[in-house]
Amino acid sequence: MSKKTENADDFLRIHEGIMKPGLSSSLRRIAYVSLIGVASMLLLGELLDLSDVSDIYSRPIAIIMAVLGINLLSEGNIIINRVLNRRMPWSKQLKRRIGLQLALSFAWLTIIYLFFYLTSPRSLSKGALISFIFGTIFIMGFNGVLILRNFAYNWRQSILENEELKQAKLHADYMALQNQLNPHFLFNSFSVLISEIQYNPISAVEFAQKMSDVYRYVLQQRNATTTALKSELDFIADYYYLHQIRMGETLDLKTDIDPEHLNLEIPPLTLQILIENAIKHNRATEKKPLQIRVSSRPDRRIQVSNNIHRKSSTYSTGTGLENITKRYRLLTPKALIIEDDNGVFQVSLPLLEKHELPKPI
C-alpha cells in the first residue's frame, strides 16, 4: 500500500471517528462541542469584560440552555451534511449542493435561535446572550471545518474514482477490440464475405457495410463512459448480422425494448460482451439453436439471457462479466444481477439516467 493511500485511510478513520453516526461517536462529539462552546462563551465574557457574564457562572439554567442550543446546532448541521451526502454527493451538482447546504444550515440556525429566545429565562442578561451568540458562531466554525474535511475527502475520492473509471474504460475498450479483432472472428467474417462475393454479390455489399459499421462504432465509443441504449442496440443489430450470416438458423437473437427506455444510458459495448460470451461458450445447432434475448424491464433494467448448451472445450475466465461489474460499480450503486439456473444464463443491467452519472472532474 502506498504512503498516499495510507494517509487517505488515516484521514478517513479520523473523519469517521468524529462524523459517523452511533452512540459512542455522538457522545464524544457532544462532549467536544459542549467543552468548546462553553469555553468560548466564558472566554468572550472575560475578553469583553462583560460584568453581567456572571449569569453564566451563577445560573445553571444558562449553562444548560447554552449547551443544549449549541449541540442541537452542531448535530443538526452534521445530520444535514450526512443526508445531503447520500442524496446529493459533492461530486454531483456542486453549486446546488453548496447553496442547499448553506440554506438548510441557516434555516436550522434560525430555528435554534428562536428556540433559545423563547425558552430562555427573561432575566438572562445581555452579556450572556452575546456570549451565547459568540459560542454558536464558534460552533458553526467548528462544524464548517468538519464539513470542509468531509468535502475534501469526498472530492478526492471522486477524483480517484474517475481515474479508476478511466482505467476500467480503457481496459474494457481493449478487451472489446480484442474480442472483435481476434483472428478467429476476422477469419470467419472474411471467409463469409469472400463466399458472399462469389455467390451473392448483393449480400456481400451489405455484409461489408455491416462490418464497417461495427468497427466504426467501436472506435467512436472509445472515449465514451456511457451511450444511449438506442445506439447500443443499433450496434448490436449490425454485430448480430455478421454472426447470423455465418451461423444461420442456429443463432436466434430477439429484442423487446420499451421505447421509453431507448434514451437511457448504458456503458458502451456491454451488450456486445454478453452476446459474444454466449456465442463463445455455447454450442449452437439446428436442433438446439442458441437463443439470445435482450429485453427491458419496468424497473429500468435491461436483461440479456441465453439458453445454456456449453462447449466442453471452452474455458471461461469470467473477465468479461468482472469488467462490466466493475464499470457499473464506479457509475452507480445499482448492482448487476447474474443468474445461472434452469438451463438459462441471465444478466440484468441497470439503465442509467444522465443526471445519475458522475460528472468528469
HUQUIDA-V187455 format. One line per field, one symbol per residue. ss: DSSP state (~ for helix, > for strand, _ for the rest). burial: I if it has 24 or more other ideal C-beta (glycine too) atoms within 12 Angstrom, else O. A space follows every 50 residues. Layout:
BEGIN
ss = ???
burial = ???
END
This chain:
BEGIN
ss = __~~~~~~~~~~~~~~~~~___~~~~~~~~~~~~~~~~~~~~~~~~~___ ~~~~~~~~_~~~~~~~~~~~~~~~~~~~~~~~~~~~~______~~~~~~~ ~~~~~~~~~~~~~~~~~~~______~~~~~~~~~~~~~~~~~~~~~~~~~ ~~~~~~~~~~~~~~~~~~~~~~~~~~~~~~~_~~~~~~~~~~~~~~~~~_ ~~~~~~~~~~~~~~~~~~~~~~~___>>~~~~~~~~~~~~~~~~~~~~~~ >>>>>>__~~~___>>___~~~~~~~~~~~~>_______>>>>>>>>___ >>>>>>>__>________~~~~~~~~~~~~~_____>>>>>__>>>>>>> _>_~~~_____
burial = OOOOOOOOOOOOOOIOOIIOOOOOOOOOIIOIIIOIIIIIIIOIIOOOOI OOIOIIOOOOOIIOIIIIIIIIIIIIIIIIIIOIIOOIIIIIOOOOIOOO IOOIIOOIIOOIIOOIOOOIOOOIIOIIIIIIIIIIOIIIOIIOOIIOII IOIIIIIIOOIIOOIOOIIOIIIOIIIOIIOOOOIOOOIOOIIOOIOOOO OOOOOOIIOIIOIIIOIIOOIOOIIIIIIIIIIIIIIIIIIIIIIIIOOO IIIOIOIOOOIOOIIIIIIIIIIIIIIIIIIIIIOOOOIIIIIIIIIOOI IIIIIIIIOOOOOOOOOOOIIOIIIIIIOIIIOOOIOIOOOOOOIIIIII IIOOOOIIIOO
END
